[in-house]
Amino acid sequence: MAKNIKAITSKLNLPLVFKSSFDKANRTSSQSFRGPGMDQGLKILEKVKLAFDIPIVTDVHEANQCEAVGKVADIIQIPAFLCRQTDLLIAAAKTGKIINIKKGQFCAPSVMVNSAEKVKLAGNPNVMVCERGTMFGYNDLIVDPRNLEWMREANCPIVADITHSLQQPAGKKLEGGGVASGGLRELIPCIARTAVAVGVDGIFMEVHDDPLQAPVDGPTQWPLRHFEELLEELMQIARVTKGKQQFKIDLTPYRDQDS
């Protein structure tokens, strides 16, 4: 996957950071695939980093994981459910690596100002925040483009997770009982276009060469075969949008210039 994705982003001259998790610790079911664990997972990520010369981002779930992860990862990601965990944020910050904090599905965008501040106060200015949708009832998320504006108050780069934000948490019943997360893959282009038009600094995107067989988040994996096509469109939107500029609104009375 890293080889295929890098080939496409290099062709388009887009910077790439490769993301994969050594442990999916917050799966819906205890029976779900979690990953190889930290030791083996970090070895794999280091091989990917060296073989394809790309920076790596991966998650941490406990403060005691940060030091080891920081020796391999270029960016340490704080999962959405843990975005307010002070000890975890501080431990991640102390590695000196870039910290990507995902906004909790249960959080207002203003919370991310405080989360980013915790990292900065720990002596690390290298932080960014990521929008990944907000709870809308029990089994759905909604993407509010206003959050992408309001989160700028954190005074750091803004990333939009255009795939996880289309999950339907615990919204898919399984044969034999139990539930798993569903998703709305067909709306990924919609959310991506919106985020880029608003003026985000980067996008987070799950891509898979066989989405129906993906062991994690299959319903929100974007097919590799359509990856380049979507990126090309997003780049065109990015070139014309003025989303990163504050619109100067003039509220003085408007008079017809000919009268």
Backbone as a ProteinNet text record, in pm:
[ID]
protein_1_A
[PRIMARY]
MAKNIKAITSKLNLPLVFKSSFDKANRTSSQSFRGPGMDQGLKILEKVKLAFDIPIVTDVHEANQCEAVGKVADIIQIPAFLCRQTDLLIAAAKTGKIINIKKGQFCAPSVMVNSAEKVKLAGNPNVMVCERGTMFGYNDLIVDPRNLEWMREANCPIVADITHSLQQPAGKKLEGGGVASGGLRELIPCIARTAVAVGVDGIFMEVHDDPLQAPVDGPTQWPLRHFEELLEELMQIARVTKGKQQFKIDLTPYRDQDS
[TERTIARY]
82.9	0	87	190.6	277.5	342.9	388.2	451.1	353.5	231.9	132.5	87.9	66.9	21.3	130.1	254.2	362.9	381.8	364.5	379.9	282	159.8	57.3	85.2	116.5	140.2	267.3	367.6	489.5	460	377.2	338.2	268.3	188.3	113.2	189.4	311.3	394.9	326.4	264.4	197.8	278.6	300.6	368.8	281.7	343.7	272.4	329.4	240.5	277.2	196.6	263.7	194.7	146.2	19.1	-40.9	-80.3	-44.4	-94.7	-84.7	-169	-173.9	-114.3	-32.3	18.7	-84.2	-180.5	-286.7	-411.2	-519.7	-648.8	-718	-685.4	-726.8	-871.6	-938.3	-1075.9	-1176.9	-1149.4	-1243.2	-1378.2	-1483.7	-1618.5	-1633.2	-1575.8	-1586.8	-1450.4	-1449.7	-1324.9	-1277	-1365.1	-1329.2	-1267.7	-1268.5	-1220.1	-1068.1	-1018.2	-873.4	-815.4	-703.9	-643.7	-508.3	-434.5	-302.7	-195.6	-68.6	39.8	95	49.5	106.7	220.4	264.1	358.4	495.4	555.3	691.4	699.2	615.5	617.9	569.1	466.1	411.1	511.4	587.8	688.6	800.5	834	934.9	886.5	759.4	702.7	701	656	649.3	787.8	888.1	1024	1074.1	1039.9	1077	1011.9	883	811.3	877.2	909.7	970.8	1102.4	1186.2	1317.8	1309.7	1222.8	1214.7	1161.4	1065.8	1001.1	1029.5	1115.6	1158.4	1038	950.1	833.1	818.8	774.9	749	630.2	627	528.2	448.1	318	234.4	162.8	158.1	82.9	27.9	-69.6	-138.4	-66.6	-90.9	-57.3	-185.3	-193.3	-312.4	-279.8	-152.3	-109.8	19.1	35.6	151.4	282.9	285.6	411.7	451.1	366.1	400.9	475.9	467.1	511.7	660.9	743.8	888	931.2	882.1	919.3	864.7	741.4	679.9	753.3	796.4	866	999.2	1055.4	1182.5	1163.7	1040	1011.1	922.9	816	717.6	766.5	731.7	760	646.7	527.7	410.4	343.9	312.7	239.2	94.7	4.3	-138	-208.4	-288.6	-372.3	-512.7	-562.5	-695	-805.2	-913.2	-1022.9	-1077	-1092.8	-1147.4	-1056.2	-929.8	-830.9	-782	-852.3	-802.6	-792.1	-854.1	-847.8	-759.9	-693.9	-614.1	-481.9	-475.6	-362.5	-229.5	-220.5	-94.5	-46.4	-139.2	-103	-51.5	-119.1	-77.2	61.4	86.8	216	327	300.3	401.3	434.6	332.5	356	436.2	400.2	469.2	616.8	650.1	788.9	879.4	823	905.9	965.7	906.1	952.6	900.4	824	769.8	644.6	603.1	477.3	363.4	267.5	153.5	26.6	-42.2	-170.3	-281.8	-365.9	-473.4	-605	-668.5	-800.4	-907.8	-997.7	-1106	-1203.8	-1234.1	-1330.4	-1466.7	-1532.1	-1664.8	-1764.9	-1733.2	-1820.6	-1781.1	-1682.3	-1625.3	-1666.5	-1680.9	-1693.3	-1556.5	-1550.4	-1419.6	-1333.8	-1395.7	-1319.3	-1233.1	-1271	-1192.3	-1051.7	-1039.9	-911	-812.1	-862.9	-774.9	-701.1	-776	-716.2	-621.5	-661.2	-576.3	-443.5	-449.4	-326.8	-240.7	-305.6	-232.8	-157.4	-214.3	-146.5	-13.5	-13.2	109.8	211.3	163.3	253.4	312.3	229.5	278	378.7	375.1	473.4	605.2	613	737.6	748.7	636.9	640.4	543.2	593.4	505.6	455.2	502.7	472.8	344.5	231.9	103.3	6.7	-80.2	-189.5	-313.4	-429.8	-555.6	-636.8	-715.8	-783	-932.1	-1014	-1159.2	-1196.9	-1280.6	-1320	-1467.9	-1548.5	-1691.9	-1739.1	-1866.5	-1928.1	-2048.5	-2067.5	-2177.5	-2311	-2389.9	-2523.1	-2617.6	-2667.6	-2742.1	-2645.2	-2692.4	-2610.1	-2521.8	-2565.9	-2495.6	-2457.8	-2434.8	-2399.4	-2311.1	-2237.4	-2154.2	-2195.4	-2174.4	-2200.5	-2075.6	-2042.6	-1927.1	-1976.6	-1939.2	-1979.4	-1862.4	-1870.5	-1757.9	-1719	-1810.3	-1777.2	-1665.4	-1658.2	-1552.1	-1413.4	-1402	-1272.9	-1228.2	-1324	-1293.6	-1263.8	-1349.8	-1336.5	-1211.8	-1171.8	-1052.9	-925.1	-930.6	-813.3	-773.7	-865.5	-832.8	-722.6	-695.7	-585.7	-450.3	-452.6	-331.4	-229.8	-278.6	-192.9	-256.2	-184	-242	-367.9	-460.9	-588	-592.3	-624.9	-636.3	-781	-829.1	-963.7	-954.3	-1011	-1019.6	-1145.7	-1128.2	-1242.8	-1301.5	-1243.4	-1297.5	-1357.8	-1282.2	-1339.4	-1463.1	-1469.1	-1582.7	-1711.4	-1701.6	-1820.6	-1853.3	-1791.7	-1827.9	-1970.6	-2030.3	-2156.1	-2126.3	-2082.5	-2031.7	-2133.3	-2088.3	-2172.3	-2307.4	-2308.5	-2434.3	-2460.8	-2376.3	-2387.9	-2403.2	-2519.6	-2542.6	-2471.3	-2412.4	-2338.8	-2419.2	-2394.6	-2458.6	-2411.1	-2502.5	-2467.3	-2465.8	-2504.9	-2511	-2393.1	-2410	-2303.7	-2316.8	-2231.4	-2234.1	-2092.1	-2081.7	-1955.9	-1987.2	-1884.1	-1905.3	-1935	-2036.5	-2065.4	-2005.6	-2047.9	-1992.2	-2055.9	-2026.5	-2086.2	-1975.1	-1912.5	-1798	-1830	-1952.1	-1986.8	-1983.4	-1982.7	-1981	-1840.4	-1738.6	-1601.4	-1564.7	-1594.7	-1563.5	-1634.8	-1757.3	-1833.8	-1762.9	-1724.5	-1658.4	-1520.4	-1449.6	-1316.5	-1324.3	-1418.2	-1433	-1464.6	-1553.3	-1591.5	-1472.2	-1397.4	-1284.6	-1177.4	-1145.1	-1041.8	-1088.3	-1215.9	-1268.9	-1263.9	-1287.1	-1279.9	-1136.6	-1039.1	-900.2	-820.1	-837.2	-757.9	-612.7	-525.5	-383	-344.8	-430.5	-401.4	-525.2	-523.3	-633.4	-579.2	-660	-633.3	-730	-679	-762.2	-721.8	-817.9	-794.1	-809.9	-707.6	-707.4	-674.9	-743.1	-718.4	-734.9	-652.6	-661.5	-775	-831.1	-942.5	-1033.9	-1109.2	-1185.4	-1280.4	-1338.1	-1434.7	-1368.8	-1236.6	-1164.3	-1076.4	-1087.2	-1003.8	-1036.9	-936.5	-962.5	-1011.3	-991.1	-1030.7	-1099.8	-1214.5	-1284.4	-1312.6	-1345.2	-1372.8	-1476.1	-1589.6	-1693	-1650.9	-1538.9	-1493.3	-1353.1	-1313.4	-1187.3	-1214.3	-1131.8	-1146.5	-1065.9	-1124.2	-1053.9	-928.4	-819.5	-693.8	-710.2	-794.4	-810	-864.9	-932.6	-988.1	-909.6	-797.7	-722.9	-668	-600.3	-539.3	-644.8	-752.9	-860.7	-916.1	-939.2	-992.5	-890.8	-764.5	-661.3	-645.7	-652.8	-639.5	-749.2	-871.6	-981.7	-961.2	-917.7	-896.5	-785.9	-684.2	-577.1	-629.6	-718.7	-777.6	-861.1	-936.4	-1015.3	-922.2	-814.1	-720.4	-657.8	-637.3	-573	-663.4	-794.3	-884.1	-949.8	-953.2	-1021.7	-942.9	-1015.5	-956.1	-992.9	-1016.1	-1065.1	-973.5	-843.4	-750.8	-744.2	-809.8	-807.6	-937.3	-924.2	-1041.9	-1112.7	-1242	-1317.8	-1346.5	-1305.1	-1327.5	-1467	-1556.2	-1695.9	-1716.6	-1766	-1792.4	-1941	-1973	-2113.2	-2159.7	-2075.1	-2120.9	-2230.6	-2320.8	-2430.6	-2379.2	-2442.6	-2403.1	-2490.2	-2426.7	-2500.1	-2472.4	-2574.5	-2559.3	-2463.2	-2356.3	-2252.9	-2300	-2408.9	-2459.1	-2563.5	-2603.9	-2709.9	-2651.9
-119.9	0	125.8	128.2	245.4	271.3	165.1	178.4	234.9	181.7	225.7	369.1	402.3	537	639.2	607	700.9	722.8	618.9	633.6	738	736.6	830.8	971.4	985.4	1119.8	1181.1	1099.9	1151.6	1200.8	1127.3	1167.2	1302.8	1326.8	1451.8	1559.2	1524.7	1618.4	1663.5	1568	1595	1534	1606.1	1546.1	1439.7	1330.3	1216.3	1181.8	1157.4	1095.6	966.4	853.6	724.6	689.9	655	622.8	475.9	411.3	278.6	260.7	174.6	155.9	21.7	22.3	-105.6	-173.5	-93.1	-149.7	-64.4	-124.5	-55.1	-85.5	-5.9	-36.8	-1.8	67.8	109.1	47.7	-75.9	-143	-163.9	-168.4	-183.8	-313.7	-421.4	-552.9	-603.1	-677.7	-736.8	-847.9	-893.7	-998.7	-942.2	-810.5	-748.8	-751.1	-746.9	-742.2	-614	-626.2	-509.5	-472.4	-567	-536.4	-620.2	-601	-687.3	-650.4	-540.6	-495.7	-397	-331	-220	-263.3	-365.6	-403.3	-443.6	-537.2	-583.2	-474.9	-400.5	-295.5	-185	-144.7	-40.5	-88.7	-217	-272.3	-263.9	-295.8	-289.8	-145.3	-54.4	86.1	142.2	99.8	146.9	95.7	-28.8	-83.5	-4.5	29.2	108.3	245.4	307.4	440.3	441	338.8	333.5	288.1	191.9	135.5	236.1	318.5	409.8	556.1	581.4	718	810.6	769.2	851.1	864.3	980.9	996.7	912	878.6	786.5	855.8	827.5	868.5	745.6	732.5	623.8	670.7	596.8	636.8	585.9	656.6	604.9	605.1	511.3	502.6	518.7	503.5	516.2	597.6	672.4	760	683	559.6	484	432	451.8	411.7	521.3	643.3	758.7	757.2	724.7	729.7	634.7	511.1	412.3	450.5	496.4	535.1	654.8	747.2	865.5	835.1	719	681.4	638.4	607.7	562.9	662.9	705.5	790.7	934.7	998.6	1140.7	1224.9	1166.9	1231.9	1131.1	1175	1091.3	1138.5	1045.8	1080.4	1045.9	1140.2	1118	1082.5	962.4	922.2	1014.7	1021.2	1112.7	1090.3	964.1	935	983	1011.6	1046.1	1190.3	1273.1	1406.3	1500	1464.3	1549.3	1489.5	1376.9	1308.1	1382.1	1460.6	1549.7	1475.4	1368.4	1296.2	1239.7	1191.1	1136.5	1247.1	1361.2	1474	1523.5	1531.9	1580.2	1480.7	1351.7	1249.5	1250.3	1266.1	1273.4	1398.7	1510.7	1636.9	1628.4	1559.1	1552.4	1474.7	1401.9	1333.2	1432.8	1552.3	1652.5	1631.7	1524.4	1498.2	1582.9	1590.3	1657.4	1577.3	1645.3	1578	1613.2	1510.7	1529.8	1486.1	1580.8	1550.7	1544	1428.4	1416.1	1469.3	1548.3	1602.8	1491.8	1481.3	1381.2	1402.2	1291.6	1299.2	1369.1	1372.8	1428.6	1572.1	1628.7	1757.5	1871.1	1988.4	2110.7	2148.1	2223.1	2260.2	2340.2	2413.8	2494.2	2408	2281.1	2190.9	2172.7	2177.7	2153.9	2266	2384.2	2493.9	2454.9	2399.8	2358.6	2240.2	2143.8	2025.8	2065.1	2150.9	2197.1	2276.2	2353.1	2433.4	2345.5	2230.3	2138.1	2091.8	2065.1	2023	2137.3	2256.5	2372.1	2406.1	2398.4	2429.9	2326.8	2207.6	2104.8	2125.5	2235.2	2270.4	2227.4	2184.8	2138.3	2221.8	2308.1	2389.6	2316.2	2193.4	2119.1	2037.7	2104.3	2037.7	2075.2	1982.9	2009.8	1938.7	1985.6	1928.7	1878.5	1775.3	1704.1	1688.5	1731.8	1714.5	1577	1501.8	1368.5	1341.3	1450.5	1433.8	1445.1	1473.7	1493.5	1401.4	1345.4	1252.8	1314.7	1238.6	1282.1	1168.1	1169.1	1053.7	943.8	821	710.6	647.7	641.1	562.4	641.4	769.3	848.2	965.1	1016.4	1134.9	1239.3	1363.9	1471.7	1557.8	1603.1	1689.1	1832.8	1914.6	2054.7	2138.4	2194.3	2270.8	2389.6	2437	2548.1	2510.8	2383	2339.3	2365	2351.4	2371.5	2516.9	2607.6	2749.3	2773.6	2724.7	2752.2	2688.6	2572.9	2506.5	2583.7	2680	2762.8	2847.7	2861.1	2935.6	2865.4	2740	2668.6	2715.6	2798	2856.9	2750.8	2654	2546.6	2490.1	2406.9	2348.7	2267.1	2268.8	2197.7	2085.4	1966.2	1848.9	1800.8	1751.9	1695.1	1545.7	1465.7	1321.8	1295.8	1268.4	1260.4	1120.1	1024	887.4	844.9	859.2	824.8	909	1030	1117	1067.3	964.2	904.9	768	735.5	613.2	623	508.6	497.6	405.4	464.5	385.3	285	160.5	51.6	46.3	85.1	92.3	-23.1	-125.5	-238.4	-367.4	-431.4	-556.8	-671.9	-760.1	-873.5	-1001.4	-1092.5	-1223.1	-1294.2	-1352.3	-1420.3	-1328.4	-1201.7	-1106.7	-1011.6	-904.4	-804.3	-698.1	-595.6	-485.3	-447	-375.7	-318.9	-183.1	-106.8	24.4	10.4	80.6	88.9	217.1	255.3	378	414.2	537.2	592.6	627.5	524.8	543.6	637.2	628.5	705.2	856.6	898.6	1041.8	1095.6	1011	1057.5	1174	1167.3	1283.3	1410.3	1397.8	1513.3	1582.3	1505.4	1562.5	1616.1	1546.5	1590.5	1723.7	1735.4	1861.1	1976.7	1951.1	2056.3	2102.3	2006.5	2039.5	2118.1	2075.6	2144.2	2284.3	2297.7	2429.3	2524.3	2472.5	2555.1	2601.1	2521.1	2562	2490.9	2359.2	2283.9	2274.2	2238.4	2226.9	2086.3	1989.7	1853.1	1766.9	1650.3	1556	1422	1357.5	1223.1	1131.4	1024.3	943	796.7	709.9	565.6	514.3	445.8	394.9	245.9	167.7	22.7	-32.7	-132.4	-192	-293.7	-334.1	-429	-395.3	-285.8	-235.3	-336.4	-425	-520.1	-625.2	-638.5	-734.2	-665.8	-534.9	-461.9	-507.7	-540.2	-589.4	-481.6	-354.5	-243.3	-136.3	-87.2	26.5	6.9	-113.4	-141.4	-48.4	-18.9	64.9	207.8	253.2	389.3	391.5	281.5	279.2	325.5	418.2	463.9	371.2	326.8	232.4	293.9	219.9	265.8	302.8	228.8	253	393.8	455.7	590	698.9	661.9	754.1	872.5	843.7	950.5	1044.5	987.8	1068.7	1170.3	1124.6	1214	1320	1279.9	1376.9	1485.6	1449.1	1548.4	1654.3	1609.7	1704.6	1794.1	1735.7	1813.5	1917.1	1882.7	1978	2096.6	2071.3	2180.5	2272	2213.1	2293.7	2378	2317.3	2388.4	2508.3	2496.3	2605.6	2728.7	2708	2822	2874.5	2794.5	2839.3	2947.8	3035.5	3137.5	3107.2	2979	2936.3	2967.9	2982.7	3011.7	3160.8	3241.6	3386.1	3431.1	3516	3571	3665.4	3645.1	3730.2	3862.5	3970.8	4102.7	4151.4	4146.8	4182.1	4330.5	4403.2	4546.9	4567.2	4616.9	4635.2	4780.1	4865.4	5002.9	5003.3	5101.5	5103.9	5104.6	5022.6	5013.3	5105.4	5190.4	5285.5	5255.3	5264.5	5248.7	5356.4	5314.2	5409.5	5504.2	5469.5	5554.4	5654.9	5642.9	5733.7	5854.5
0	0	0	81.7	87.3	-48.4	-112.7	-244.5	-347	-349.1	-446.7	-422.6	-295	-262.4	-292.1	-258	-284.8	-434.5	-514	-659	-712.6	-658.9	-705	-654.1	-525.3	-471.7	-530.1	-558.7	-621.5	-762.5	-833.8	-968.9	-967.2	-862.8	-851.2	-773.8	-729.2	-652.1	-524.3	-455.8	-328.2	-214.2	-104.9	11.4	76.2	116.1	174.4	310.9	406.1	533.3	541.6	560.4	560.5	701.5	712.5	842.1	847.3	956.1	987.9	1138.4	1193.5	1338.2	1377	1482.2	1533.5	1623.5	1674.8	1759.3	1746.4	1700.2	1696.9	1829.3	1929.7	2066.7	2097.3	2005.8	2035.7	1938.9	1895.5	1805.3	1872.3	1792.7	1846	1923.6	1869.3	1931.6	1976.8	2088	2135.1	2041.6	1951.1	1856.1	1728.2	1711	1587.2	1579.1	1456.8	1431.8	1490.4	1564.3	1627.9	1569.3	1517.6	1465.4	1532.1	1491.6	1538.9	1676	1735.4	1861.8	1839.4	1947.1	1933.1	1882	1940.4	1902	1755.2	1715.5	1576.7	1482.1	1525	1440.9	1411.5	1511.8	1490.3	1398.7	1407.2	1316.3	1171.8	1149.8	1014.7	965.4	1050.7	1011.3	980.1	1056.5	1029.1	895.1	861.3	730	617.6	636	535.3	519.5	631.8	631.8	554.9	579.3	516.1	370.4	343.4	208.8	108.1	150.4	55.8	85.1	183.9	215.3	236.9	327.2	358.3	510.1	556.2	699.6	742.2	870.8	926.6	1036.8	1041.1	1154	1206.7	1339	1401.1	1535.2	1587.8	1710.9	1835.1	1944.8	2078.1	2160.8	2254.1	2338.6	2486.4	2520.8	2659.9	2664.5	2773.2	2785.8	2776.1	2827.1	2827.5	2688.7	2588.5	2452.1	2376.7	2423.7	2345.2	2313.6	2410.9	2389.4	2278.7	2283.8	2181.7	2045.2	2042	1914.7	1855	1941.1	1894.5	1827.8	1852.9	1790.7	1645.2	1606.7	1470.1	1395.6	1459.6	1392.6	1381.9	1271.3	1252.3	1310.5	1311.1	1370	1463.5	1583.8	1678.7	1680.9	1662.3	1657	1787.8	1834.8	1952.8	1903.9	1934	1887.5	1939.9	1864.3	1897.8	2038.5	2078.1	2210.7	2323.5	2290.9	2393.2	2381.7	2307.8	2274.7	2394.5	2507.7	2626.5	2736.2	2708.2	2809.9	2832.2	2936.1	2959	2966	3043.9	3058.9	2925	2844.3	2713	2621.5	2620.7	2537	2577.4	2706.1	2753.8	2720.9	2741	2709.6	2560.8	2477.2	2332.7	2299	2360.1	2333.7	2366.4	2475	2520.9	2426.1	2330.9	2231.1	2132.6	2125	2029.5	1889	1867.3	1733.9	1709.8	1584	1551.8	1612.8	1673.7	1736	1659.2	1611.1	1542.3	1636.4	1676.8	1771.6	1697.1	1700	1639	1734.8	1681	1763.6	1800.2	1928.2	1971.6	1906.7	1874.2	1812.9	1904.4	2032.6	2135.5	2170.7	2102.7	2142.3	2050.4	2108.8	2031.6	1976.3	1867.3	1810.7	1907	1998.9	2095.5	2186.3	2206	2290.4	2233.4	2101.4	2038.8	2065.9	2094.8	2134.7	2263.5	2358.1	2484.9	2467.9	2384.5	2363.6	2299.8	2199.7	2135	2233.1	2319.1	2417.2	2516.1	2551.8	2643	2584.4	2453.1	2386.3	2385.2	2352.6	2344.7	2481.8	2585.4	2719.9	2770.8	2710.2	2745.6	2671.5	2595.1	2528.2	2383.7	2324	2184.6	2100.7	2013	1928.9	1805.3	1785.1	1661.7	1677.5	1659.3	1680.8	1569.4	1535.6	1442.5	1492.8	1447.8	1494.5	1375.5	1399.5	1290.8	1318.9	1224.4	1233.1	1178.4	1252.3	1205.1	1227.5	1230.7	1243.9	1388.2	1402.8	1533.7	1547.9	1666.6	1688.8	1651.4	1579.3	1536.7	1571.4	1693.8	1741.8	1782.6	1783.4	1832.1	1725.3	1602.5	1502.3	1377.8	1394.5	1277.1	1318.4	1221.5	1240.2	1138.1	1172.5	1077.7	1069.2	949.4	928.9	915.8	1009.7	1012.1	961.4	840.6	786.1	873	956.1	1044.3	1141.3	1177.5	1268.4	1209.7	1077.8	1013	1022.2	1033.8	1056.6	1204	1290.3	1433.6	1493.6	1442.4	1495.8	1466.3	1375.1	1346.3	1466.1	1560.8	1681.7	1762	1730.7	1795.4	1742.5	1637.9	1580.9	1539.9	1463.8	1413.7	1287.4	1211.6	1090.1	1119.3	1022.7	1034.3	930.6	977.5	890.4	892.4	780	772.7	745.1	832.5	811.8	730.4	602.5	511.2	501.7	572.3	567.7	701.2	812.3	942	973	919.6	947.2	882.4	801	739.8	798.9	911.7	982.2	1037.2	1058	1132.5	1250.6	1363.1	1476.5	1528.9	1538.3	1590.1	1520.7	1393.6	1321.5	1227.6	1233.1	1142	1221	1209.5	1281.1	1211.7	1293	1240	1251.7	1158.2	1167.1	1293.2	1365.4	1489.1	1609.3	1587.6	1698.6	1700.4	1771.8	1782.2	1675.6	1686	1591	1551	1440	1393.6	1333.2	1305	1244.3	1096.1	1050.7	908.6	853.3	733.5	677.4	544.8	499.9	378.3	279	225.7	135.4	18.9	-33.1	-152.3	-130	-2.9	27.3	54.8	44.1	66.7	-25.5	-156.2	-241.3	-196.5	-148.7	-102.7	13.4	113.7	230.7	193.1	106	63.4	-9.6	-102.6	-177.5	-84.3	11.1	105.7	187.9	244.1	331.2	257	134.9	58.2	18.8	-15.3	-49.8	69	189.8	310.7	335.6	293.3	305.7	411.9	423.6	521	474.8	568.2	536.9	493.4	518.1	478	492.8	428.6	443.8	492.2	573.8	626	551.4	494.6	405.6	413	435.8	433.5	290.6	240.8	103.8	107.1	24.6	24.2	-116.7	-150.1	-283.9	-294.2	-179.9	-178.9	-61.1	-71.4	43.5	106.5	26.9	81.1	169.6	158	240.6	345.3	358.3	454.9	596.5	677.8	813.1	909.2	873.1	959.2	875.1	923.9	861.8	712.9	673.4	532.9	469.8	538.3	477.4	447.2	505.4	476.5	415.1	354.1	279.6	136.8	86.5	-50.8	-142.4	-256.3	-344.3	-406.1	-400.9	-458.6	-606	-677.9	-821.6	-851.1	-753.5	-773.8	-700.4	-638.9	-554.6	-634.7	-744.1	-823.6	-880.3	-927.9	-986	-885.5	-762.3	-660.4	-620.6	-604	-566.6	-671.9	-798.3	-905.1	-893.9	-866.2	-851.7	-730	-619.2	-496.6	-515.4	-592	-619.1	-699.6	-792.8	-870.6	-782.1	-690	-596.8	-509.7	-462.2	-375.3	-446.2	-576.5	-650.6	-661.3	-665.3	-687.8	-560.1	-454	-333.5	-261.4	-196.7	-109.1	35.9	61.9	192.6	309.3	283.5	393.9	426.2	344.1	365.5	433.1	531.4	597.2	501.3	478.4	388.3	458.8	395.9	454.9	416.6	512.2	487.6	517.7	418.4	431.7	458.9	576.5	616.2	604.3	542.9	520.6	414.7	416.1	318	175.7	94.5	-46.6	-129.2	-206.5	-291	-437.6	-517.6	-661.4	-711.9	-774.7	-817.1	-924.6	-995.1	-1103	-1056.2	-931	-884.2	-812.9
[MASK]
+++++++++++++++++++++++++++++++++++++++++++++++++++++++++++++++++++++++++++++++++++++++++++++++++++++++++++++++++++++++++++++++++++++++++++++++++++++++++++++++++++++++++++++++++++++++++++++++++++++++++++++++++++++++++++++++++++++++++++++++++++++++++++++++++++

